[in-house]
């Protein structure tokens, strides 16, 4: 099965090691880009990022997509569906926009909309979930715009900037399942 979708401004397709660029490696090491990402805890080399992409490409329970602009094909971020729990028909959704000039422009919202379609139409999942830092209001708005509802809160779940932050758990049910 070939996964992926083309939208109005962005497309999603499985990421390959050939897609790993100096920009991608820089995103993973940028404290603003990775502020709310678990990848922020260590420095990343090109070999690390290539290994991560190769691992996800070989996985049957995780699908890593590049977010590409439809106009010029530029890789601007990633979206991951997984791990998937096939027994329950559920998967996690995570995403980031690496290109700072595109943040706040609706790119993440469109990418998440495409990711939801892939999860429900192509992967036949019954539910998607996403856990975000409570202080990450931008991500909460992207999820809400795509129909996700806050389902719970885990107090003091994350170590964050010298203190603690809650996790807000979001979920979305497949209306066709």
Number of C-alpha atoms within 10 A of each C-alpha: 5 7 13 17 16 15 14 9 14 23 22 26 19 20 21 15 15 9 13 17 14 10 13 19 19 16 21 22 19 15 12 13 18 17 17 18 16 9 12 16 10 9 12 16 14 15 12 12 17 18 13 13 22 16 13 21 18 10 13 10 14 19 23 24 25 26 31 22 19 15 10 9 11 13 23 23 22 22 24 21 24 21 16 21 13 13 6 10 16 24 23 19 24 18 21 23 22 23 15 11 9 13 15 12 9 12 21 25 18 20 29 24 18 22 27 23 17 18 27 21 14 15 18 16 23 19 20 23 21 23 21 21 23 20 14 14 11 12 21 22 13 20 24 16 14 16 15 19 17 17 13 12 16 14 12 14 14 17 10 14 8 6 8 13 19 18 20 20 19 22 22 20 17 17 8 9 11
